[in-house]
Amino acid sequence: MTRITRPWRRRHVLAGMAGALSAGLASAGRAAPSGQPVRVGSTLSLTGPLAQTGIVHKIAGEIAVELINSRNGLLGRPVEWVLLDDQSKPEVTRSLYEKLITVDKVELITGPYATAPILSAMGVAQRYQKLFLQSSMGIPKHLTYEMAFPATPFGPEPNKSYPKVVLDAMAGTPTPPKSIAILTSKFPSAQFMAEGTRDVAKERGLNVALYLEYEFGTRDFGAIAARVKDANADFLWLGALGLDSNLLLEAMKKLDYTPKRHFHLYPAPGPLALSPDGDLALSSTFLEPAPPFTDRADVPQLAAMYKERATKANVPYAELDAQGAGMYSQWQLLEQAVNGAKSLDDKVLAQWLKKNGADTVFGKQRFDGAFNHGEPGQMVRQVQNKKWVVVWPTQFAPPGVKLIAP
Amino acid sequence: MPSMTLLGQSLVSGVLLGGLYGLVALGLSLSWGLLRLVNLAHFALAFLGAYLVYHLGTVWHVPPWWAVLLIAPLFFVFGVLQHAVFLYFRVTELTSLLATFGISVIIESALQWIWTADFRRFETHYASTSLKVGPIYVPVIELLACIAAAALAWVTWAWLRWTYVGKALRAAAEDPEIAVAFGINRRGLAFVLSGVCAAYAGVAGAFIALISTLAPSQIWTWLGVVFAVVIIGRLGNPLGALAAGVLIGAAESVAMATFSPAWAPVVSFSVLIVLLLWQPDWL
């Protein structure tokens, strides 16, 4: 169990020093939090197959708690994050949330990472009528609990809204694709988005040359690569998780085939960006640590602190991305709800969020739509010079950056 | 209807993948068939080998073939020690499942502790190299894995069939008491075989490192298909393990090409069930 009771650490790099300085300046003139800590409980996948992203959430969460405590804590009391390892297992997640609420007696909870653990934890939150904040639920329609709120702007129907964004980006290129190959892992959130993309592609008159689903954890992509090559579509949409993207691109390379344009839904960002096969790969995002996002409050400081700590923790891609930002946003929601409503009562906090929304690293978020979701904010990013940059919608691209479509 | 090129390509990919299945299955098949120990730790050991090859390659730039020469003897020693522990605790065929499951969990935890749960990929400049035969591409690393599997399976088969040690091992597996009565040093041979099985895990691990993604939890993803390969290939039969691996790999790959990739995991057990119902003489 990780108890984050002494969050202050020395900074060893300039970026971290800048972060600490700004945190210090931000807290100047405010009373330091004091008294009995507000105990906030949650689990993360610190071991098991989801651990590579779990560590991203842990780092971002620790930064958020540290910054909240550098301000005024929650209602003037310091925050203590009681964090348990759910081992990437939904059944363990459920038991641990029970423990957090009934044994550890935490006052508030926040959600774990990934759809399946979130669904498990949400059931427990609902039983005990706890406010439930999460940032990585890819299928919003399952978020049926009235006190559950998303910290990431997926929108109520990302399976309809996001394919439009991606296909708009493609349609905006000098040679829009006429055919699409859709290949997806059977991981629920990826499959959900793939089905939506197929429907939107058909509506737009694109020829869906291939639609394939493969098991989560597929070891060998040789035969799948052969089918993608055989279909030879203008645009490959890949509902990939983790290193599936790298493995598939490598398998296609062995067949001397490079897809003309390729989109990857939830890839491991570092390995894909750094791989020679990943050049010009497209992917989904909500935020990257570059303008105009760095104009938003908290983002430069968060990005600098995250980079320092992720580097120290040997995270393969040490840049802040949508996952880390989502976790940070989760804590922003909690801080604003508690301090705004001046209460730790879960129902009061839920009502406050529903009424006021919250200002997060993703911008202003509202929760007045279906399943407590507001406007969608998913964007398209591309690997350019071994780095992810937002390329669509164009107003979110850094100055001088454009979508490159061969 | 898939094109002939697609079918041919899938078949080649499947046969080569099957070679890797056979390579991983080889040590397990020998251990189960001749030592009467169901060694679940074989998978964990193969992944430990894969991680060591990855580490030696990425940190110290040791080529994988040199890494194998280093790892195989080390694993041989590990296998011998493991068997000594099994003998000491009088581990039987049934209890070996539990004991080796425990060892697997320990190795998995050690992998996670040392290399974290992150996915690792051993990037090499030759990883994507292929030979072109007509319209078909043959990936070089997979081809080498298949050749290594065939070579080891044949050598092991020849060793068991034509050498005194091999005949003694088979006799000891067939009827331990009579074998001992005929002067066979059953204990000593079992140590050797246990070491050989572990060394084979190291060799398989090297190819896993070059072909697959590494994550500690991936240990368990090989379990089902390799068990099917071991049973179809007959326990303790090295050539059978290779043939069954190729059969399963090819069947999986063709299923991916003609139906859906999602059907691939069903294939190995479907083939196993069909063969168990059919009960051909060679099984």
Interface residues (C-beta under 8 A of the other chain):
Chain A: T47 G48 P49 A51 Q52 I55 S88 K186 L212 E213 Y214 E215 G217 T218 R219 D220 G222 A223 I224 A226 R227 K229 D230 G242 L243 N246 L247 E250 K253 K254 L255 D256 A268 P271 S275 D277 N314 V315 P316
Chain B: P2 S3 T5 L6 Q9 S10 S13 G14 L16 L17 Q112 T116 A117 D118 F119 R121 E123 A127 S128 T129 S130 K132 Y137 P139 E142 I211 S212 T213 A215 S217 Q218 T221 W222 E252 S253 V254 M256 A257 S260 P261 A262 A264 P265
